[in-house]
Amino acid sequence: MNALDRLTGDAQTFIDKVWASSVHVHRTDPGLGESVLSLADVDHLLTETAIRTPAVRVAHDGSVLAESRFTRGGSLAGKPLTGLVDPVKLMQLHDAGATIVLQGLQRYWTPVSDLVAELELELGHPCQANAYLTPPGAQGFAVHSDSHDVFVMQTHGTKLWEIHGEGGPGELLLEPGVVAYLPTGTPHAARAQQAVSLHLTIGINQLTWRHLLSRLIDEVIADVPDEHLPAGYLADPDLLSAELAERLAAVADDVRRLDAPAATRAQAEQFLSGRPPRVAGALLDREALARGLSADTVLRRRAGHPCEVVPDGESLRLLLGDRVLRVPARLREAVDVVASTPRLAPRDLPLDPESALVLCRRLVREGLLEVGR
């Protein structure tokens, strides 16, 4: 089951009927949230690691607290460190009713990173994840709205949400197993109930038509000469208007000549080769390579990694998420097997045994495949 199905139950129905249109509530596996980010996970991050700001911020009664309220200094190898979270100060603020926010979790917590990476590939939009730990009965933020769509997944405790829509405010109780989707600009606030509340929000930083068209038009006008406007146009606007009309017509002609299919392919390729690196386990994979692969070694596609194959003359360009890898075009059939198979062994590839091992070793080093563990 893909990431969007896990969050919404039916990805296609969600995209067709709900995407960017209304609040949507779905009941899913109650264990999903805890498997992605549990209360114990948050405890570990806040009290046992050297987590630093801005990965953590704190809000109390609608205000974001100064970092000095919950951080301390330190040193490493004789060099100063700033913004280290002080767990004692942090817990004292939490005891007093403050909400602790873990920001950008997709950058440093693997289960969240996996979910976000898969969701990005399904939606075609960049995503980010924050978590909110709120004491019983407390509310971290007043009614507000976000500049992006969000999925909200309760992972521990319950939280009562006040959501404002066209029909006025309504209430929604989130508990583990309930996921809500809030479109951009939906006013909302939330209060923890009898127990400490932990919820995860996945923000969707939408790529818009304006973004795409602006980029394409910027490329067109980059060829317009950067010459001075004629002197004297303030007193005689005709000095400017006639030539401006000609230049606008030329730009319009260039825009009409843009190749929409080619621009679409370029947009997709840019996204599929510009994601953050995802190489968790790379050291262990190299150790496994040093021991040697066999024809029966189990290999897996790394979670959240695309493998789009783009023919390019005598080679293939493989879009792997954070990079583009070139391989000979004669490997097309074998690469198609890798791209379509979550779990495989070198013997599954339509190549001679040695060529299969060479290709698999390279794809392990490039981070697309990982050695079964």
C-alpha positions in Angstrom: 0.0 0.0 0.0 1.4 3.4 -1.0 1.8 6.4 1.3 -1.3 8.2 0.1 -3.4 5.1 0.5 -2.2 4.7 4.0 -3.2 8.2 4.9 -6.5 8.5 3.0 -7.7 4.9 2.3 -8.2 5.5 -1.4 -5.5 7.7 -3.1 -7.3 8.2 -6.4 -10.7 9.1 -4.9 -8.8 11.5 -2.6 -7.0 13.2 -5.5 -10.2 13.3 -7.7 -12.6 14.6 -5.1 -10.8 16.1 -2.2 -7.4 17.5 -3.2 -7.2 21.2 -2.4 -11.0 21.5 -2.0 -12.3 20.6 1.5 -11.4 19.1 4.9 -11.2 15.4 4.7 -11.2 12.9 7.6 -10.1 9.3 7.2 -9.9 6.5 9.7 -6.8 4.3 9.1 -4.7 1.8 11.0 -4.4 2.9 14.6 -0.8 1.7 14.7 0.3 3.8 11.7 1.1 6.9 13.7 3.0 5.2 16.4 5.0 3.3 13.8 6.1 6.5 12.2 6.6 8.6 15.4 5.8 7.4 18.9 5.9 9.1 22.2 9.0 7.1 23.0 10.6 8.3 19.8 10.1 11.9 20.7 11.4 11.2 24.2 14.6 9.8 22.7 15.0 12.8 20.3 14.5 15.4 23.0 16.4 13.8 26.0 19.1 11.6 24.5 20.4 13.3 21.4 22.2 16.6 20.8 19.2 18.0 19.0 19.5 21.7 18.3 17.4 24.6 17.2 15.8 25.3 14.8 14.8 21.6 14.9 12.9 22.4 18.1 10.8 25.3 19.0 8.4 25.9 21.9 5.0 27.7 22.0 3.0 28.7 25.1 -0.4 30.4 25.1 -0.2 31.3 21.4 3.3 32.7 21.6 6.6 31.2 20.4 9.1 31.3 23.2 12.7 32.6 22.9 15.2 29.9 22.2 17.2 31.0 25.3 14.4 29.6 27.4 15.2 26.0 26.5 18.7 25.9 25.1 22.2 25.9 26.3 25.7 26.2 25.0 28.4 23.5 24.7 31.5 22.5 22.8 32.8 19.8 20.5 36.5 19.3 19.8 37.2 22.6 21.4 34.7 24.5 19.2 31.6 26.1 20.6 28.1 24.8 19.9 25.0 26.9 20.3 21.3 26.1 20.3 21.6 22.8 22.1 18.3 21.8 23.6 18.4 21.5 27.4 16.1 18.7 28.2 15.6 19.8 31.8 14.5 23.3 30.8 12.4 21.9 28.0 10.5 19.5 30.3 9.9 22.3 32.8 8.3 24.4 30.1 6.3 21.4 29.0 5.1 20.8 32.6 4.0 24.4 32.7 1.8 23.9 29.6 4.1 24.6 26.7 3.8 22.8 23.4 7.1 21.4 22.0 7.4 21.4 18.2 9.8 19.2 16.3 10.5 20.8 13.0 11.6 19.3 9.7 11.4 15.7 11.0 11.8 14.3 7.5 15.5 15.4 7.7 16.4 13.3 10.7 13.9 10.7 11.6 13.9 7.8 9.2 10.3 6.5 9.5 9.0 10.0 8.9 11.5 10.5 6.1 10.4 7.3 4.4 6.7 8.3 4.5 7.4 11.9 3.3 9.6 10.7 0.4 7.0 8.2 -0.8 4.3 10.9 -0.5 6.3 13.4 -2.5 6.7 10.9 -5.4 3.0 10.1 -5.4 1.9 13.8 -5.3 4.7 15.5 -7.2 5.0 18.2 -4.6 7.7 18.8 -2.0 6.6 17.9 1.6 7.8 18.6 5.1 6.9 17.2 8.5 6.5 18.7 12.0 5.4 17.1 15.3 3.5 18.8 18.1 3.8 17.5 21.7 1.1 19.2 23.9 0.5 18.7 27.6 -2.9 17.6 28.8 -5.5 20.3 28.4 -3.1 22.8 26.7 -3.3 24.6 23.4 -0.1 25.7 21.8 -1.4 28.1 19.1 -4.5 30.3 18.7 -6.7 30.0 15.7 -4.5 30.3 12.6 -4.2 29.1 9.0 -1.3 27.6 7.1 0.0 28.6 3.7 0.1 25.0 2.5 -2.1 21.9 2.6 -1.5 19.6 5.6 -2.2 16.0 6.6 -2.7 15.7 10.4 -2.1 12.3 12.0 -2.6 11.8 15.7 0.0 9.3 17.1 -0.6 9.5 20.9 -3.4 10.8 23.0 -6.3 12.8 21.7 -6.7 16.4 20.5 -9.9 18.4 19.9 -9.6 20.5 16.7 -11.6 23.6 16.1 -11.9 23.9 12.3 -13.5 26.9 10.5 -15.2 26.3 7.2 -17.8 27.9 5.0 -20.5 26.7 7.4 -18.7 28.2 10.4 -16.6 26.5 13.1 -16.8 22.8 13.8 -15.1 20.4 16.1 -13.1 17.3 15.2 -11.6 14.9 17.8 -8.4 13.3 16.5 -7.2 10.1 18.1 -4.7 7.4 16.9 -6.0 6.0 13.7 -7.6 9.2 12.5 -6.0 11.4 9.8 -7.3 14.8 8.7 -6.5 16.8 5.6 -6.8 20.6 5.8 -6.5 22.6 2.6 -4.4 25.8 2.4 -5.9 28.6 4.4 -8.2 26.5 6.6 -8.4 28.3 10.0 -7.9 25.9 12.9 -6.7 25.5 16.5 -6.4 22.4 18.6 -6.4 21.5 22.3 -5.0 18.3 24.0 -7.5 16.4 26.0 -6.9 14.3 29.2 -3.5 12.9 28.2 -0.5 14.3 26.5 -1.1 14.7 22.8 1.4 14.0 20.0 0.4 14.6 16.4 2.4 14.8 13.1 1.6 17.2 10.4 2.8 16.7 6.8 2.8 20.0 4.9 2.5 19.9 1.2 4.4 22.8 -0.4 2.5 22.9 -3.6 4.1 23.6 -6.9 1.6 25.8 -8.7 0.7 26.7 -12.2 2.0 30.2 -11.5 5.3 28.7 -10.4 5.6 26.6 -13.6 4.6 29.4 -15.9 6.8 31.9 -14.2 9.8 29.7 -14.6 9.1 29.1 -18.3 8.5 32.8 -19.0 11.6 33.7 -17.1 13.6 31.5 -19.4 12.0 33.3 -22.4 12.7 36.8 -21.2 16.2 35.9 -20.2 17.0 36.3 -23.9 15.6 39.9 -24.0 18.5 42.4 -24.3 19.2 44.2 -21.0 19.3 47.6 -22.6 18.4 51.0 -21.1 15.0 52.5 -21.7 15.1 55.5 -24.0 15.8 58.8 -22.3 12.9 61.3 -22.4 10.1 58.8 -22.2 8.6 60.5 -19.2 7.8 63.6 -21.3 7.0 61.6 -24.4 5.6 58.1 -23.6 5.5 57.3 -27.4 9.3 56.9 -27.2 8.6 53.9 -25.1 5.2 52.5 -26.1 5.9 51.6 -29.7 9.1 49.7 -29.0 7.5 48.1 -25.9 4.7 46.8 -28.1 7.2 45.2 -30.5 9.1 43.6 -27.6 5.9 42.3 -26.0 4.8 40.8 -29.3 8.2 39.1 -29.7 8.0 37.6 -26.2 4.4 36.5 -26.9 5.6 34.7 -30.1 8.4 33.0 -28.1 6.0 31.9 -25.4 3.7 30.4 -28.1 6.6 28.4 -29.4 7.3 26.8 -26.1 7.0 23.0 -26.3 4.5 22.0 -23.6 5.3 18.3 -23.6 9.0 19.0 -23.4 8.4 21.5 -20.5 6.3 18.9 -18.7 9.1 16.3 -19.0 11.6 18.9 -17.8 9.5 19.7 -14.8 9.1 16.0 -13.9 12.9 15.3 -14.4 13.8 18.3 -12.3 11.7 17.0 -9.4 12.8 13.4 -9.8 16.5 14.4 -9.6 16.4 17.2 -7.1 15.2 15.6 -3.9 17.4 15.4 -0.7 19.8 12.4 -0.6 18.4 9.3 1.0 21.2 6.9 1.8 20.5 5.5 5.2 22.4 2.2 5.6 25.0 3.2 3.0 27.9 2.2 5.2 26.4 -1.2 5.9 25.7 -1.7 2.2 29.4 -1.1 1.5 30.4 -3.6 4.1 28.1 -6.1 2.4 29.6 -5.3 -1.0 33.1 -5.9 0.5 32.0 -9.3 1.6 30.7 -9.9 -1.9 27.4 -10.2 -3.7 26.2 -13.5 -5.1 23.6 -14.3 -7.7 21.1 -15.0 -4.9 21.8 -12.0 -2.7 18.5 -10.3 -1.8 18.4 -6.6 -2.8 15.7 -4.1 -2.1 14.7 -0.8 -3.6 15.4 1.9 -1.0 12.2 3.4 0.3 11.2 6.7 -1.3 13.6 6.4 -4.2 12.3 6.8 -7.7 13.9 5.0 -10.7 12.6 6.7 -13.8 14.3 5.6 -17.0 14.8 8.2 -19.7 16.3 7.1 -23.1 19.1 9.4 -24.2 20.8 8.2 -27.4 23.2 5.4 -26.6 22.6 5.7 -22.9 19.9 5.8 -20.4 19.4 8.5 -17.7 18.1 7.1 -14.5 16.4 9.7 -12.3 17.2 8.5 -8.8 15.7 11.3 -6.7 18.8 13.2 -5.7 20.9 12.5 -8.9 20.9 11.4 -12.5 22.8 8.2 -13.3 23.9 7.3 -16.8 24.1 3.7 -18.0 24.5 2.1 -21.4 21.2 1.8 -23.4 21.8 -1.9 -23.8 20.9 -2.3 -20.1 17.3 -1.1 -20.7 15.6 -4.4 -20.1 17.6 -5.1 -16.9 17.0 -1.5 -15.6 13.3 -1.9 -16.3 13.3 -5.0 -14.0 15.0 -3.0 -11.3 12.6 -0.1 -11.7 9.5 -2.3 -11.4 10.6 -4.8 -8.7 10.8 -3.8 -5.0 12.8 -6.9 -4.1 15.1 -8.9 -6.4 18.4 -10.8 -6.7 21.1 -10.4 -9.4 20.0 -13.7 -11.0 16.6 -12.0 -11.8 18.1 -9.6 -14.3 18.2 -10.5 -18.0 22.0 -10.3 -18.1 24.9 -12.7 -17.9 25.9 -13.4 -14.3 28.9 -11.1 -14.1 27.2 -8.2 -15.8 24.2 -8.6 -13.4 26.6 -8.4 -10.4 28.4 -5.3 -11.8 25.1 -3.5 -12.3 23.8 -4.4 -8.9 27.0 -3.4 -7.2 26.8 0.0 -8.9 23.1 0.5 -8.0 23.9 -0.3 -4.4 26.7 2.2 -4.3 24.4 4.8 -5.9 21.8 4.3 -3.2 19.0 2.9 -5.3 19.3 -0.6 -4.0 20.1 -1.8 -0.5 21.4 -5.2 0.5 18.7 -7.2 2.3 19.2 -7.1 6.1 
